[in-house]
Amino acid sequence: MKKTKTLSFTRQFLIIFAVLLFMTNFVLGVVLMKQSTDIIQQLVRKNMLNLSNTAADLLDGDALEALTAEDVGSEPYNEIYDALTSFQNNIDIEYIYAVRQVGEDEFIFTVDPDPVDPGEFGEEVLVTDALRSAAKGVAMVDNAPAEDEWGNFYSSYSPVFDSKGKVAGIVGIDFNSDWYDMQIREHTVSIFINTMVSIAVGALIVIFLTNSLRKRFDTLSNELAVLSSDVDALTEEITSRRDYRENIGNNKETEEEKAQPSNDEIELLGSKLHSMHTELDRYLAFIRNKANTDALTLVNNTNAYTERQSRIEEEIATKSASFSLAVFDINDLKGINDRYGHHCGDLIIKAAADAISSVFKLEDVYRIGGDEFTVIEENTSLEEVNKKIELVNAEVDAYNSSEKENEGVLKLSIGTTAYDPEHDKTFRDTFNRADDSMYSNKKAYYEHFHKYRSTDR
């Protein structure tokens, strides 16, 4: 009778343990799915914003600001029209257009390349929070879809600046709300399936452990009689034992422990719990890494760049900031795409990322646009950064002289600067100086390029 009661309690303990383990796995799976879905939403919105920012960078702010209704069909108008048309033809978007603010809360179409039902010059545009933000110089994506005569859309708006740094106009890109919802839904379903598979695998592990432990516990009735007085204390002991963590990689000691049934039971249970939590931690780390890595180049993406920028802004506020910046832009990427195709353009982008990250630490390299990269080096002087720039140029020369699977030539315009606490109030102030230096470099490159082409002809 005594033996029967002990075994009955053992089975009850194992059932409770199995249920708790399964519930823990399920709750963690649900939390993981929620976090993953939020990250996917952020990535989709970041991609939308990247597209509108890239389109805005294609336009001449001074020319856009000068357009009037009488200019429709003129050469300046057609240049902007063609740029937007080319972007729409090469990117999977619903609509792209340029707008202008004409009143406190009033916006009109200026250029709409839609071939079927374009917005006429001067026609009013539906005003949203994202559009208002762009009018103030800050690109933004709508938090909710808006409906007008063209349909129901999420819109991303980016400002176009003139030569004086003022907002000359705004580029808007519309994404069908069904498309946006489908992107989120597809990723959510994928994450849900993976989570359910993980839970199912966990359930199988629980069943296996339960059967294995039940058989072993049958031979340990004396020890279980003592341990059954306080199951919670036993669980706490199992999960906190230092000898398990210290000896987990020591095969010799593990074999010695197997010769002692009581210690072996504790190690087996502890091992399974530790394995489960380790895998969940690895998966969470994987999701975070994916959220901050650019898929094409494998360097940090704009999400990681925004987080780094926020941290440096805090250091600037506490007067503890010390950093240097390098801004890189690929020359003539559009020409490479047009001449050799986007596959070649992608190879050029990856080659640029490889050249930069081979010199600078990978965690300091960010892709912040289609063809633009930034390096943030803290506690590093501008002189040191410029020395590294010479090494990057050497890597670029080596790439261009090597046998490669594309016909494109990699050329980088580069600007560098260091944070100056006397003049820079924000991270953006420092970045703008580096960006201006880069664009001066780019301007000189294109002037030389066009002069060479003219002489060659």
N, C-alpha and C positions, 0 to 999 in steps of 0.2 A: 504493500500500500504506500509505504513511504517513497519507494522508487517511482511509483506511478504518479504521485503528486508532484515530485520533483520534475519529472519529464513533462508533465502538463504545464507547469509554470514556465519551463524552458521554451516550449512551443509558443506560449502566449508572449513571452518576451521577444522571440524571433519575429512573430507576426507584427507586434508593435514597432519593432525596429524596422521591418520592411516597409510598413505604411509610412512611418516618419521619413525614411530615406526617399521613398517615391514622392511624397508630398514636397520635400525639399527640392528635389530635382525638378518637379513640375513648376513650383513657384519661381525658382531661378530661371527656368526656361521661359516663363511668361515675362519676367522682368527683362531678360535678355532680348526677347522678341520686341518688347516695347522700346528699349533703348536702340536696337538695331533699326527699327522703323523710323524713329526720330532722326537717326543719323542719315538714313536714306533720303528722308524729306529734305534735310539740310543740303545733302549733296545735289539733289535735283534742282533745288533753288539756286545753289551756287553755280551749277552749270548754266542755268537760265541767265543768271547775272553775268557770267563770263561771256556769253554770246552777245548780249546787248552792249557790254563794255568794248568787246572786240569790234563790233559794228560801229560804235561811236568813234573809235580810234581811226576808222577808215576815212572819216569825213573832215573836211576843212571847215573849222568853225567860222572863220571870217566870211567864207563864201556862203555858208548856210545862213548866216545872220543877215547877209545883204539881199537875199532872195525876196522878190515881190511877186505879186500875181502876174505882173507883166513879163516876168522872167520865165514863165512856164514854157518849155520848149527851147529855151536858149542854151548855149553851151555850158555856162556855170550850173544851170539847173540839171541838164542832162548828165553832167559828170557825177553829181550826187545821186541822181536817179539810177545811173548805171552801176554805181558802187553798191547801192542798196539791192538792186536787182541781182547782181552777181552774188552777193552774200545770201540772198534768199534762195537762189538756185543751187547753191552748194551746201546749205545747211537745212536740216529738216525742221522748218518752223512754219507756222501758219501765215503770219503777216509780219512785215517790217515796214517802218515808216518814220519820217522825221516830223516833229511838231515844234511849235513855238508858243511861248507864253505871251499873251497880248493883254491880259488883265490880271487883277489880283488872284482870281481863281478861274481864269478863262484861258483855254489853249486851243490852237487851231492846227490843222494839217498844213504842212508846207510841201513835202514830197512823199507820195505814196505810190510805189511801183507795182502794186497789185494789178495784174492784167485784166481782171474780170470786173471788179467793183471797187476802184480806188477812191479814197477820200479826196475830195477836191481841195485845191489850195484855198485856205480860209474857212473850210468847214470845221465846225466845232468838234473837239475830241472829248469823250467821256472822261471826267476828272476823277482820279483815284489818289489814295495816299502815296502810292509809289511815284506817280507822276508829279505830285507836289514836291516830294523829296528830291527827285531828279532836277526839278526847277531850281532847287536850292544848292545843287552841286553834288548831291549824294545819290549814287545809283541805288535802286531798290526794286524788289519784286513784290507784287501784290500778295497780301496774306490770304485773300479770298478772291474767287472769280468775279468778274464784272460782265454784265450783259449789255450789248448795244445792238445796233441794226445788223452788224456783221456776225454776231454770235455770242457765245459765252466763253470768256477767256481768262487765263492768268496772264498778266502782262509784266514784262521786265523793262524798266526805263533807265537809261544812262545819259548823263549830260554830255554835250559836245561843247568844248571850251574854245573861245577865240584866242587870238594871239596875246591878249591881255589877261588871260586866265579867267574871264567871265563866261558864264553860261550863255552860249550863243543859240542853242537849240537842244532838242532832246531826241534821242533815238528810242523808239518803242518797238518791242518784239512781242507778239501775241502768241501764246501757246494754248491750244484748245484745252478746255477744262477736262474733257473726257480723256485726252492724252495724258495730262498731268495726273489725274486720278488713276489711270491705268498703270502709269509708271510706279506709283506708290503701291497700288494693289498687287502688281506682279511681284515686286520685291517683298511685300508683306507675306504673300502666299508662299514664296520661296523660303523665307525665314521661318514661317509657321511649319512648313513641311520638315525643314531641317531640325526645328525644335522638337517636333513630334517624334522624329526618328531618334533623336538623342534621348528623349524620354523613354521610348520603347526599348532602346538598347539598355538604358539604365534599369528598366523594369526587368529585363532578362538577367542583368547582372545581379539584381536583388534576389530573383528567384534562385539563381545558381548559388549565391552566397547563403541564402536561407537553408537550402537543402544541405550544403556542405557543413554549415555550422551546426545544424540540427544533429547530423550524424556524429560530429565531433563532441557536441555537448552530451550526447548519450553516454560517452565514456568518461565524462568529467562530472558525475553527479555530486561528488563530495564538494568539489570547488564551486559548482553552481549553487549548492545549498547555502554556501557562505555568501556568494555574490548576489543571490536572489533577494537578499535583505535590502539591498539598495541599488537598483538597476541604474538610476540616474547617476550615482557616484561612479559606477563602473564605466558608463559612457563618457563621463568627463575625464576619467583616468585614461581611457583609451585614446582620446583625442589630444591629450596634453602630455603624453609620455615622451620624455626627451630621448630615452634609450632607443625608441623606435626610429626617431628622426636621425639619430647619430649612427645607427647601425644598419640603416636601410640599404646602404651600398656595400656592406661588408658581408660577402657570401659565406665566409667561414663562420662568422658569429651567427649568422642566420641559421646555418645548419645545426649549430650547437643549440640554438633556441628551439629548433624543431624537435629536438630530443626531449624537451620539457613541455608537455602538452598544455599546461596552463598559460605559459608565456606565449606559445605559438598561437593560441586562440586569440589573444589580445592583439598580436601583431597582424594576424590575418584581417581582423575586423578594421584595425587602424589603417592598414594598407588600402583597403577598398574605399574607405571614406576619404583618405588623403588623395587617392587617385582621382576620385570624382571631382573634388574641389580643384585639384590642379588642372584638370582638363577644362573646367568651366572658366577658371582664371585665364588659361591660355586662349580660350575662344574669345573672351572679352577683350584681351589684349590684341588679338587678331582683328577684331572689329574696329577697335580704336585706331590701329595702324592703317587699316584700309581707308578709314574715314579721313586720314591725314596724308595719304600718299597719292600722287598723280599717277593715274593708270598707265599713261603712255611712257613717261620718263622715269618713273619710280623715285623721283625726288619729292619733297614736300609740296603739297598743293595749297590753294588759297585758304582753305579752312585752317591748316596749320599756320600759314602766314598771318592770318588774322589773330590767332591765339598768341603768337609770338609778339606781334605788334602791341596787343593789349598789355602783355606783361612788361614790355619795354616802356609803354606809356606810364605804367605805375612806377617804374624806376625813375622816369623823368620827373614825375610828380614828387618823388622823395629825394630828388637830386643825387641818385646813386647810379644813374645811367652812364655807360661808357661803351660805345659801339661805333663800328664803321660799316658803310654800305657799299655794295657794288651792284649796279643795275646793268643787265645784259639784254640786248635786243637783236634778233636775227635779221640781217639785212636781206631784202628782196625775197622773203619767204613766199609772198603772193606770186611773184614771178616764177619761182621754182615750182609752186603748185600748178600754175597755168601751163608751164612748159613741159614738165615731166610728170605731173600728176600728184595727188595728195599723198600717195604712198611714199613718194620721194620726199615730200615735205615733212612727213612724219619721221623719216629717217634722219633728216637734217635736224629736226627738233631734238630727237634722242641723242644725236651726236653732240649737239650743243650742251645738253644736260650732262653727258658723259665727260666732256672736256672740263666743264665747270666743277663737277663733283669729284673729278680725279685730283683736283688741286685743293679745293675747299672741302671741309667736312660735310658729309651728306646731310647731317641734321641742320646745317646752316644754309642749305640751298633750297630755294622755293621757285616753283613755276607759278607766276601770278597772272599770266595771260597766254594767249595762243602762241606767241613767239617771244615772250618776255620772261626773264628770270631775275631773281634778286638773291643776293647773299648778305646775310646779317652776321657779322663777326663781332662779338662782344669782347671788351677789354683788349682790342687789337688796334694798333695805330693805322693811320691812312697809309703811311710808308710801307708797312708790312703788307697791307692789302694790295697796293700797287705792284709790289714785287711778285705777288701771287698772280696778278693779272698777266704779267709777262709769261708766266708758266702756262696760263690758260691759252694765251695766244700761240704758244709753242705747241700745245696739244691740238689746237685748231689747224695749224700749219701741217702737223703730222697727219691729221685726218685727211686734209685736202690732197696730200701727196701720196696717200696710200690707195691701194686697190679697194674699191668699195662697190656695193651693189646698187648704187644710184649715180646719176650724172650731176647732181647738185653740188654746188660749192658753198661751204659754210663760211659766212662772214658775220662777225659780231661787232655791234656798236656797244661801247662800254662807258659807263660813267661811275665815278667813285667819289665818296665824301666821308667825312667823319662827323659825328655828333658834336655840335658846338653849343654848350649850355648858355653861352652869352647871347646867342641869336636864335637858337632852335627851341621853340616852346612846346612842340609836339614832335612825335616820330615823323609825321607827314612833312614837317618843315625840312628835316634832314633828307628824307626820301626825295622831295621835290628838287633839292639841289643836285643830288646824284642823277635824277631823271633828266634834269636840264643839261647836265654834262653829257649824258648819254645821247640826247637828241642833237646836241652840238656835234658830237662825234658822227652821228648818223648823217647829219646834214652835210658835213665835210665829205663823207664817203660818197653820197649821191652826187654831190657837185663834181667830185673827181670822176665818178663813174660816167656821168653824162658828158663830161668834157672828153673823156677817153673815147666814148662811143662816137662823139661828134668828129674827133680827130681821125678815128678809124675809118669813118665813112669818107 
